Amino acid sequence: MSTPLKPRILVVANQKGGVGKTTTAINLGTALAAVGEPTLVIDIDPQGNASTGLGIHRQDRKLTTYEVLTGQARLDEAIVPTRIPGLSLVPATVDLSGAELELADMPRRNFILKDALDDYSAHGRNAFSYILIDCPPSLTLLTLNAMAAADAVMVPLQCEFFALEGLSQLMKTIELVREKLNPTLEIQGIVLTMFDKRNKLSDQVAADVRETLGEKVYTTVIPRNVRVSEAPSHGVPALVYDLRCPGSQAYIKLAGELIQRERIRAAA
């Protein structure tokens, strides 16, 4: 499959923690790579969970998002391969938590990641169809950098009581970013995660979200699945840990649905 000249940059974001954001980033990236779409995951969360979940040990994170954002390394220098063919990573460490203060006085502090990505593409180094940026679960300068650099936002949304309340806050953030930083930013889609078919509340939340946001909500739903939860402790995505489990199969379907949406968007 031919690689586009410029990758589609999607930020995986939700200001609420524990919604399956990092799980979605690494498993969607794995599924995209598996179907022939070379993918880069940029870990911009100081916790570095995406890096751990993709098997990159802390001692092996020599150049990270921190060095890229502080101008100590180019993006291409920080990219490392993962054990998944076609899936690469820019790792993160806890050093990122101090980057906020260092970036605060920079003249283009909200556009540092965008500038790094633009420089990467401008010099013909791009080898990816998709770039997924895994954000911290808060509205920080790191999250703003991700949204300023992205084409669209993918929102993992847990099927629980306060889901819509958290979503409304995120929508306000996205609108603010559109006004101030990135007028072309759009919502790529809402992914319902941690769905428990035994729980009537999950059904109700899913119905409410679909009624509110319509076609923006993906048809594919990610179920609550213990195998998906276990995978990060083994340093592999769920699709490698247990390809046949319901969670892995759901992420494969999600990747197919995403690719289809992107083809429709590109043809419009």
Buried (B, 14 or more C-beta within 10 A) or exposed (E): EEBBEBBBBBBBBBBBEEBBBBBBBBBBBBBBBBEEBBBBBBBBBBBBBBBBBBBBEEEEBEBBBBBBBBEEBBBBEBBBEBEBEBBBBBBBBEBBBEBBEBBEEBEEBBBBBBBBBBEBBEEEEBBBBBBBBBBBBEBBBBBBBBBBBBBBBBBBBBBBEEBBEBBEEBBEBBEEBBEEBBEEBBBBBBBBBBBBEEBEEBBEBBEEBBEEBEEBBBEBBBBBBEBBBEBBEEBBBBBBBBEEBBBBBBBBBBBBBBBEBBEEEEEE
